[in-house]
Every structure is written in structure tokens, then in C-alpha cells.
């Protein structure tokens, strides 16, 4: 179908206007007094849209335009805040079939239209003839008075715009008002198409003892409408989503409830506890355009104490069987840890990706690595795996192994750590040992950090090496 096949001509605007005059009171973004958008982790949002609307006493049909195209109509609630005269909603309809060339064609499927043909040769004028649209599946099929054609060589003249089509998503509400006059009305609804995520930027101090942490919120709006000068709030936490037996979608509404512990995060956002979740309110109003991705500051914390560690992680499989060589040039992981408390932290951190940087000798920031974090409450530790050390490597051997029974073994192991740096390093060796276990011999004392983890802190001299040897008795099942 070519570009002239289906496009609206000048009468469409007039047709829409005449359609709107049929008893409807139109309200658009020009009537908006305020809008509040609360976005949840699951991609849903709660919109509070307040507008000033002129009402007559009795029945009013309000065409509430510029709502989200992804609005959940079962969640829409209209209210008149601060008014003594209550209004009542008798009926509401969500018209989300937006007017465009394709929707107009589909609305006239099976109906007669006028086809305007261009001149076929010099001197001929355009000519018109009636045709019925038979099909739009993989092209158009038109039935004329004397033939059927499968292509359009001109354009279609539609007699009117069907009432089912709107030029933008519209919620129509039949409202009973006890009095005449202009009133503020609040429309509250749930919608999909709005998402948020958090990205953190951490910059390590030269001595690696602290870092500066910035939190940026990334918003994406594909809901089909814009939210001008909106008060923006974000909810972190797992909101349960109720699913109907039929394919309709709704989400549970979080009520305001009792709130506490409201405070500002370095002037970027205010956080408060809400029910079992955390609510973040952006400090300034912002405009969220349709089909837009934008970033906003969430938090900023300087001089956050951090700890950098080198760690070698073992596996449980080599405690079951004989295997002398357990790995050469094993990676030694680099980890940065901090506790979410004190200073400018101590607030609930939403889940996100933390990217870590450090300045080089010329003062240029260099990327060190990244890791993701889950929702982290205050006083909880955060541990970031940034990569593997270049100059500190390890190898491991099984020096002895005896299968005492089919459920028990005794094994001896040698962990060789090599440090090519000019400064001494400390490596944390963590061995994952299955079942019931006991370390019978060791060079350095271990710490049982969990039911199946033995941990050693091994010092390695500058440009030198250290060997950690130990023997473990392991029982992973019971003989019968």
C-alpha cells in the first residue's frame, strides 16, 4: 500500500470536533492543576491527575483526554477533593483505539467508502467511485460495483470518524454533579509503561579507604502520554500483582498508611518507610515526556568507608575424589565492600548496578568494574565483585587423598599464592567443604565462616609467594 493509500483529509479535525460536541465536556492537559506519578519496581505506576473541569448540575459526560494509553480501566477512580458536594460516577469507558490510518481502515471494514482515483492520462480529472472494504489481511481488497481489486491506486474519502476512534487515549466518564460550576477533579489510575531503575557511580579515593557514591534514577516512559511538571515518587520493594482468571491486568494498590523516618538524601530525594516498602520522593518536579528516557539524581554520599579484598574461592567437588592437580593460574577475585550506614549513607538502597571508577596519575577517571546489588536496607553490608587480580594468581594441588569409606575421605591440599606486586598483599582463601568436616592440620588458623566454608587470611610478600597447606577430614553421608 503506497503513501497515498490511506491518509486523513482536512475534514477529520472538524469531524472530531462535532463528535466531541455531542454532549461531552472535554478536559485536556491545559486544565491540569497538578499530576503525581508513583512508579513501582514491576513497571506499573500510579497516576494522580488533578484538573479543573466545568460541570453542569445533573448528568455530565466528561472526555478525559491525554491519559496513559496503557491505563488499567478497572483501577480508575474519580474524586472531587475538598468539596462538600459529592459527585458520583455512573459509568466510565476507556477509548484506547487511537485514530490513525490503519485503525480508520479497520473501523470501515465491511462498509462502503469513496475511492478517489488520480488521472490516468493527460487531461483527465480525478474521479470518484464507491467501494466496499472486504479485507485488510496482507493488503487491501476492495469491491466496486463491477469488479474486485486488490490494490488502491488513489486514496480513500471516509464519510466520518467512527465514535469508537479518538485522536488520543481518552477516558469518558458519566458523572452526576449536584451543582453547577468549575471544580477540581482528581483522576487516579494504575498504568503500565513506566519503569525505573537505579545506577550507582562509585569513585574510589587514591588510598582505597573510601569512595564517593552517586545514585542516578533512570526513567523510561512508553505509556503513550506525557506528565508535565510532575511530582515524582518511586517505590522500592516487591509489590504483589494480582492476576485475574481472564486476561485482564491489575496490580495491588499500596495505601498510604502510617509513615515514619522521612529525611532528605543530600538534597536529591526524600525517603520514607511506607508499609513494608520504601518510598523515594524526587526533590523537584520534572516533566516525563512520552517515549523518553531520562536520569535524575537520587542520592550522593561522599567519603563512604570501603574495604578492598583479594579472594580465592574453592569448590566442593575435589573433596569427594582423587585428583592431584586442581588448577593452575586460578583467578583471585577483587572485591570492594562497604556497610550501608553512617555519614551520608544509612538509607535503604534500591537494587541496581554499581559501576566503580578510580582516578589515574593524571587525574582521569578509569573504569574498574561493576556489580549488581539487591535492595539493601540500612546497616546491611554491600559486596561488589569488580574482576580478577592481574598480579596475584593462585594454583592448587591435592597432595594426598584417602577414601576412608564410601562416605568419608581424608585429603591434603596445597594452595600456592604468587604476588608480583611491589607491595605485600593479603589474600582471603575460602574453601567450600561439603558435609561434616574437620581441619586436622593447617599452616594458618582457619575461621568457620559458614556451615560449609573454611576461611584463611594468607599474607603474601612483595614479589614473592606463600603456600597454604591443610588436611581435611570430610563425611558427606552415613554408612548403613
C-alpha positions as CSV (number, residue, x, y, z in Angstrom):
1,X,0.0,0.0,0.0
2,X,1.6,3.3,-1.1
3,X,1.8,6.5,1.0
4,X,-1.3,8.0,-0.7
5,X,-3.5,4.9,0.1
6,X,-4.9,5.9,3.4
7,X,-4.5,9.2,4.9
8,X,-6.9,11.5,6.5
9,X,-8.0,14.7,4.8
10,X,-8.9,18.0,6.1
11,X,-12.4,17.2,7.4
12,X,-11.1,14.9,10.2
13,X,-10.5,17.7,12.6
14,X,-13.9,19.1,12.1
15,X,-15.4,15.6,12.5
16,X,-13.7,15.1,15.8
17,X,-14.9,18.5,17.0
18,X,-18.5,17.7,16.0
19,X,-18.1,14.3,17.8
20,X,-16.9,16.0,20.9
21,X,-19.8,18.4,20.9
22,X,-22.3,15.6,21.3
23,X,-22.8,16.3,25.0
24,X,-19.1,15.8,26.0
25,X,-17.2,18.1,28.2
26,X,-13.5,17.8,27.1
27,X,-10.7,18.1,29.5
28,X,-7.0,18.1,28.4
29,X,-3.6,18.8,29.9
30,X,-4.4,22.6,29.6
31,X,-6.9,22.0,32.5
32,X,-4.3,20.1,34.6
33,X,-3.7,21.6,38.1
34,X,-1.1,19.0,39.2
35,X,0.0,15.5,38.5
36,X,1.7,13.0,40.8
37,X,3.4,9.8,39.4
38,X,4.4,7.0,41.6
39,X,6.4,4.3,39.8
40,X,6.9,0.8,41.2
41,X,9.6,-1.8,40.6
42,X,7.4,-4.0,38.5
43,X,6.9,-1.5,35.6
44,X,3.5,-0.2,36.9
45,X,2.7,3.3,38.1
46,X,0.0,5.1,40.0
47,X,-1.1,8.4,38.4
48,X,-2.9,11.2,40.3
49,X,-4.2,13.7,37.7
50,X,-5.9,16.8,39.1
51,X,-7.8,19.0,36.6
52,X,-10.2,21.9,36.8
53,X,-13.4,20.9,35.0
54,X,-16.6,22.9,34.3
55,X,-19.7,20.9,35.3
56,X,-23.4,21.5,35.0
57,X,-25.9,20.4,37.6
58,X,-27.0,16.9,36.8
59,X,-25.5,14.5,34.4
60,X,-22.2,15.3,32.7
61,X,-20.2,13.3,30.2
62,X,-16.5,14.1,30.6
63,X,-14.0,13.2,28.0
64,X,-10.8,13.0,30.0
65,X,-8.1,13.2,27.3
66,X,-4.3,12.7,27.5
67,X,-4.4,9.7,29.8
68,X,-2.0,6.8,29.5
69,X,-2.6,4.5,26.6
70,X,-1.7,1.6,29.0
71,X,-4.2,2.7,31.6
72,X,-5.9,-0.1,33.6
73,X,-9.6,1.0,33.3
74,X,-10.6,-1.2,36.3
75,X,-8.4,0.9,38.6
76,X,-9.6,4.3,37.6
77,X,-11.3,6.3,40.4
78,X,-12.6,9.9,40.1
79,X,-13.0,12.1,43.1
80,X,-13.6,15.8,44.0
81,X,-11.2,16.6,46.8
82,X,-12.1,19.2,49.4
83,X,-15.6,19.6,48.1
84,X,-18.7,19.4,50.2
85,X,-20.9,18.4,47.2
86,X,-20.1,14.8,46.4
87,X,-20.1,13.7,42.8
88,X,-20.9,10.2,41.6
89,X,-19.6,8.3,38.6
90,X,-22.3,6.3,36.9
91,X,-20.3,4.9,34.0
92,X,-16.8,5.1,32.5
93,X,-15.3,3.9,29.2
94,X,-11.7,3.8,28.1
95,X,-11.3,4.5,24.4
96,X,-7.8,3.3,23.7
97,X,-8.3,2.6,19.9
98,X,-6.4,5.7,18.7
99,X,-7.2,7.3,15.4
100,X,-4.7,6.6,12.7
101,X,-4.8,5.4,9.1
102,X,-4.9,1.7,10.0
103,X,-7.5,2.0,12.8
104,X,-9.7,4.1,10.5
105,X,-9.4,1.4,7.7
106,X,-10.3,-1.4,10.2
107,X,-13.3,0.6,11.5
108,X,-14.7,0.7,7.9
109,X,-14.0,-3.0,7.2
110,X,-17.2,-4.3,5.6
111,X,-18.5,-0.8,4.9
112,X,-18.8,1.4,1.8
113,X,-16.3,4.3,1.3
114,X,-15.4,6.6,-1.6
115,X,-12.2,5.9,-3.6
116,X,-10.7,9.0,-5.3
117,X,-8.7,7.9,-8.4
118,X,-5.9,10.1,-9.8
119,X,-5.9,11.0,-13.5
120,X,-4.7,8.1,-15.7
121,X,-3.6,10.2,-18.7
122,X,-3.1,13.8,-19.6
123,X,-6.2,16.0,-19.4
124,X,-8.2,13.6,-17.3
125,X,-9.5,14.7,-14.0
126,X,-9.6,12.8,-10.7
127,X,-12.7,10.6,-10.5
128,X,-14.6,9.1,-7.6
129,X,-16.4,5.8,-7.1
130,X,-17.9,3.8,-4.3
131,X,-16.3,0.7,-3.0
132,X,-16.7,-1.7,0.0
133,X,-13.6,-2.7,2.0
134,X,-13.7,-6.5,2.0
135,X,-10.4,-7.4,3.7
136,X,-7.2,-5.8,5.1
137,X,-5.3,-9.1,5.6
138,X,-1.9,-8.8,3.9
139,X,-3.2,-5.9,1.7
140,X,-6.5,-4.3,0.9
141,X,-9.4,-5.9,-1.0
142,X,-12.0,-3.5,-2.5
143,X,-15.3,-4.4,-4.0
144,X,-16.6,-2.0,-6.7
145,X,-19.9,-2.1,-8.5
146,X,-18.5,-4.2,-11.3
147,X,-15.2,-5.7,-10.0
148,X,-13.0,-6.6,-7.1
149,X,-9.5,-5.1,-6.8
150,X,-6.6,-5.9,-4.5
151,X,-4.8,-2.6,-4.7
152,X,-5.5,1.0,-4.2
153,X,-4.4,3.5,-6.9
154,X,-5.6,6.6,-5.2
155,X,-6.9,7.5,-1.7
156,X,-10.0,6.8,0.3
157,X,-12.5,9.5,1.3
158,X,-14.1,8.5,4.6
159,X,-17.5,10.0,5.4
160,X,-16.9,10.4,9.1
161,X,-14.7,9.4,12.0
162,X,-16.3,6.5,13.9
163,X,-17.2,7.2,17.5
164,X,-15.0,4.4,18.7
165,X,-11.9,6.2,17.5
166,X,-10.2,9.1,19.3
167,X,-7.1,11.1,18.2
168,X,-5.6,10.2,21.6
169,X,-6.4,7.8,24.5
170,X,-9.5,9.1,26.3
171,X,-11.4,8.0,29.4
172,X,-15.1,9.0,29.2
173,X,-16.9,9.3,32.5
174,X,-20.7,9.9,33.1
175,X,-20.7,12.0,36.2
176,X,-23.7,13.2,38.3
177,X,-22.9,16.6,39.8
178,X,-25.2,18.2,42.4
179,X,-24.3,21.7,41.4
180,X,-23.1,24.0,38.6
181,X,-19.6,25.4,38.3
182,X,-15.9,24.7,37.8
183,X,-14.5,22.1,40.2
184,X,-11.2,20.4,40.8
185,X,-11.4,16.7,40.0
186,X,-8.9,14.0,40.8
187,X,-8.5,11.0,38.5
188,X,-6.4,8.2,40.0
189,X,-5.4,5.2,37.9
190,X,-2.8,2.5,37.5
191,X,-0.9,2.1,34.3
192,X,2.0,0.1,32.8
193,X,4.6,1.6,30.5
194,X,6.6,3.5,33.2
195,X,9.7,1.9,34.6
196,X,12.6,3.0,36.8
197,X,16.0,1.6,37.7
198,X,18.9,2.8,39.7
199,X,22.5,3.1,38.5
200,X,25.3,3.9,41.0
201,X,28.6,5.5,40.3
202,X,31.3,4.9,42.8
203,X,34.7,6.7,42.7
204,X,37.5,5.2,44.9
205,X,39.8,7.5,46.8
206,X,43.5,7.2,45.9
207,X,44.2,5.2,49.1
208,X,41.2,2.9,48.5
209,X,39.9,3.6,52.0
210,X,36.8,5.5,51.0
211,X,34.7,6.3,47.9
212,X,32.1,8.8,46.7
213,X,28.8,7.2,45.8
214,X,26.2,8.7,43.4
215,X,22.8,7.2,42.7
216,X,21.0,8.0,39.5
217,X,17.4,7.0,38.6
218,X,16.8,6.1,35.0
219,X,13.1,6.6,33.9
220,X,11.5,5.2,30.8
221,X,8.1,6.3,29.6
222,X,6.3,4.3,27.0
223,X,2.8,4.8,28.4
224,X,1.5,6.9,25.5
225,X,1.3,10.2,27.2
226,X,3.4,12.9,28.9
227,X,3.4,14.0,32.5
228,X,4.1,17.7,32.7
229,X,5.8,19.2,35.8
230,X,5.0,16.0,37.7
231,X,5.7,15.3,41.4
232,X,7.7,12.0,41.0
233,X,7.8,9.2,43.6
234,X,9.5,5.8,43.4
235,X,8.6,2.7,45.4
236,X,11.3,0.1,46.1
237,X,10.1,-3.3,47.2
238,X,8.3,-6.3,45.9
239,X,4.7,-5.4,45.3
240,X,2.4,-8.4,44.8
241,X,0.5,-8.3,41.5
242,X,-3.0,-9.9,41.5
243,X,-3.9,-11.7,38.2
244,X,-7.5,-12.2,37.2
245,X,-8.6,-15.6,35.7
246,X,-9.3,-13.8,32.4
247,X,-6.6,-11.9,30.6
248,X,-7.1,-8.6,32.4
249,X,-4.3,-7.0,34.4
250,X,-4.4,-5.1,37.7
251,X,-2.0,-4.5,40.5
252,X,-2.5,-4.1,44.2
253,X,-2.8,-0.5,45.4
254,X,-0.4,0.4,48.2
255,X,-2.3,2.6,50.6
256,X,-0.6,5.5,52.4
257,X,-0.7,4.1,55.9
258,X,1.5,5.3,58.7
259,X,4.8,6.8,57.6
260,X,7.9,7.5,59.5
261,X,11.6,8.3,59.2
262,X,11.3,10.9,56.4
263,X,14.6,12.6,55.5
264,X,16.5,14.1,52.6
265,X,19.3,12.4,50.8
266,X,21.8,15.2,50.2
267,X,19.1,17.4,48.7
268,X,18.3,14.9,45.9
269,X,15.4,12.9,47.1
270,X,13.5,12.3,50.4
271,X,13.0,8.7,51.5
272,X,10.3,7.4,53.9
273,X,9.1,4.0,55.0
274,X,5.7,3.1,53.6
275,X,4.1,-0.2,54.7
276,X,6.8,-2.8,54.0
277,X,8.3,-0.8,51.2
278,X,10.4,2.3,50.7
279,X,9.1,5.5,49.0
280,X,11.5,8.0,47.4
281,X,10.2,11.5,46.5
282,X,12.3,13.4,44.0
283,X,13.0,16.9,45.4
284,X,12.0,18.8,42.3
285,X,9.1,18.5,39.8
286,X,10.0,17.1,36.4
287,X,8.4,16.6,33.0
288,X,8.3,13.0,31.8
289,X,7.8,13.0,28.1
290,X,6.3,10.1,26.2
291,X,8.9,7.8,24.6
292,X,11.6,9.4,26.7
293,X,14.5,8.0,28.8
294,X,15.8,10.4,31.5
295,X,18.0,10.4,34.5
296,X,17.5,12.1,37.9
297,X,19.8,12.3,40.9
298,X,18.6,10.1,43.8
299,X,21.5,10.3,46.3
300,X,25.0,11.5,46.8
301,X,27.3,10.3,49.6
302,X,31.0,11.3,50.0
303,X,33.7,9.6,52.0
304,X,32.0,6.2,52.3
305,X,34.4,3.8,54.1
306,X,35.3,0.8,51.9
307,X,37.4,-2.3,52.2
308,X,39.2,-3.9,49.2
309,X,39.9,-7.6,49.4
310,X,41.5,-10.3,47.2
311,X,39.7,-13.6,47.4
312,X,40.3,-17.1,46.1
313,X,37.2,-19.3,46.1
314,X,37.4,-23.1,46.1
315,X,34.9,-25.8,45.1
316,X,33.4,-28.8,46.9
317,X,33.9,-31.4,44.2
318,X,37.6,-32.1,45.0
319,X,36.8,-33.4,48.5
320,X,35.0,-36.4,47.0
321,X,37.6,-37.8,44.7
322,X,41.3,-38.1,44.0
323,X,42.6,-35.5,41.6
324,X,46.1,-34.3,42.1
325,X,46.0,-31.1,40.0
326,X,43.2,-28.8,41.0
327,X,44.0,-25.8,38.8
328,X,46.8,-23.5,37.6
329,X,46.5,-19.7,37.4
330,X,43.3,-19.8,39.4
331,X,41.6,-16.3,39.4
332,X,41.9,-14.3,42.5
333,X,38.9,-12.0,42.7
334,X,38.9,-8.3,43.6
335,X,36.1,-7.2,45.9
336,X,35.1,-3.9,47.3
337,X,32.8,-3.9,50.4
338,X,31.1,-1.2,52.4
339,X,28.4,-1.1,55.1
340,X,25.2,0.9,54.4
341,X,25.4,3.1,57.5
342,X,26.9,6.3,58.8
343,X,27.9,9.5,57.2
344,X,25.7,10.3,54.2
345,X,24.5,6.7,53.8
346,X,22.3,4.7,56.1
347,X,19.3,4.9,53.8
348,X,17.7,1.9,52.0
349,X,19.5,1.4,48.7
350,X,17.3,0.3,45.8
351,X,18.5,-2.6,43.6
352,X,20.7,-1.6,40.7
353,X,24.2,-1.7,39.1
354,X,27.2,-0.2,40.8
355,X,30.0,1.0,38.4
356,X,33.3,1.7,40.1
357,X,35.9,4.1,38.9
358,X,39.3,5.5,40.2
359,X,41.5,8.4,39.0
360,X,44.8,7.6,37.4
361,X,48.0,9.5,37.9
362,X,46.8,12.2,35.5
363,X,43.5,12.6,37.4
364,X,41.4,10.9,34.7
365,X,38.7,8.5,35.9
366,X,39.3,4.9,34.8
367,X,36.6,2.2,34.9
368,X,37.4,-0.6,37.4
369,X,34.4,-2.9,37.0
370,X,30.8,-3.2,38.1
371,X,28.4,-5.5,40.0
372,X,24.7,-5.5,40.8
373,X,23.2,-5.2,44.2
374,X,19.8,-6.2,45.5
375,X,17.5,-4.0,47.6
376,X,19.8,-3.2,50.6
377,X,18.4,-2.0,53.9
378,X,20.3,0.3,56.2
379,X,23.2,-1.3,58.2
380,X,23.5,-4.1,55.7
381,X,26.8,-4.9,54.0
382,X,27.3,-4.4,50.3
383,X,29.9,-6.5,48.4
384,X,31.0,-5.8,44.9
385,X,33.0,-8.2,42.7
386,X,34.9,-6.0,40.3
387,X,37.1,-8.5,38.4
388,X,40.2,-10.6,38.9
389,X,43.7,-9.5,40.0
390,X,46.4,-9.3,37.3
391,X,49.5,-9.6,39.5
392,X,48.2,-12.0,42.2
393,X,47.5,-15.5,41.0
394,X,47.0,-19.0,42.6
395,X,47.4,-22.7,41.9
396,X,46.2,-25.6,43.9
397,X,47.2,-29.3,44.3
398,X,45.8,-32.2,46.1
399,X,48.9,-33.7,47.8
400,X,47.2,-36.7,49.4
401,X,43.8,-38.4,49.3
402,X,42.3,-41.4,51.0
403,X,38.8,-42.6,50.7
404,X,38.2,-43.9,54.2
405,X,34.7,-45.3,53.5
406,X,32.2,-44.7,50.6
407,X,31.0,-41.6,52.6
408,X,34.3,-40.4,54.1
409,X,37.6,-39.0,52.9
410,X,40.8,-37.5,54.1
411,X,42.6,-35.1,51.8
412,X,45.6,-32.8,52.0
413,X,45.8,-29.7,49.9
414,X,48.4,-27.1,48.9
415,X,47.3,-23.6,47.8
416,X,50.2,-21.7,46.2
417,X,49.8,-17.9,46.1
418,X,52.1,-15.7,43.9
419,X,52.3,-11.9,44.3
420,X,54.1,-10.0,41.5
421,X,53.4,-6.6,43.1
422,X,56.0,-4.4,44.8
423,X,53.8,-4.3,47.9
424,X,52.7,-7.2,50.1
425,X,49.2,-8.4,49.7
426,X,46.7,-10.3,51.8
427,X,44.5,-13.0,50.1
428,X,41.4,-14.5,51.6
429,X,41.1,-18.2,50.8
430,X,37.6,-19.6,51.1
431,X,37.1,-23.3,50.7
432,X,33.6,-24.8,50.2
433,X,33.8,-28.1,52.1
434,X,30.7,-30.4,51.9
435,X,29.0,-32.4,54.7
436,X,30.6,-32.8,58.1
437,X,34.2,-31.7,58.1
438,X,37.1,-31.0,60.4
439,X,40.5,-29.4,59.6
440,X,43.1,-31.7,61.3
441,X,46.3,-29.9,60.1
442,X,46.9,-26.3,58.7
443,X,49.7,-23.7,58.4
444,X,47.4,-20.9,59.4
445,X,44.3,-20.9,61.6
446,X,41.1,-21.0,59.7
447,X,37.7,-19.4,60.6
448,X,34.5,-21.3,60.0
449,X,32.5,-18.6,58.3
450,X,29.5,-20.8,57.5
451,X,28.4,-24.4,57.9
452,X,30.4,-25.4,54.8
453,X,33.0,-22.7,54.5
454,X,36.5,-22.5,55.9
455,X,38.4,-19.2,55.5
456,X,42.1,-18.3,55.8
457,X,43.7,-14.9,55.5
458,X,47.1,-15.5,53.9
459,X,49.8,-12.8,53.8
460,X,51.9,-12.9,50.6
461,X,55.1,-10.9,50.5
462,X,56.0,-8.4,47.8
463,X,57.3,-10.1,44.6
464,X,57.1,-13.4,46.5
465,X,54.8,-16.4,47.2
466,X,53.2,-18.2,50.1
467,X,51.9,-21.8,50.4
468,X,48.8,-22.6,52.5
469,X,48.6,-26.3,53.3
470,X,45.9,-28.1,55.2
471,X,44.3,-31.5,55.7
472,X,40.5,-32.0,55.9
473,X,38.5,-35.0,57.2
474,X,35.1,-35.0,55.4
475,X,32.0,-37.1,55.8
476,X,29.2,-36.4,53.3
477,X,26.8,-39.3,54.1
478,X,26.3,-42.0,56.6
479,X,27.1,-45.7,56.1
480,X,24.3,-48.2,56.5
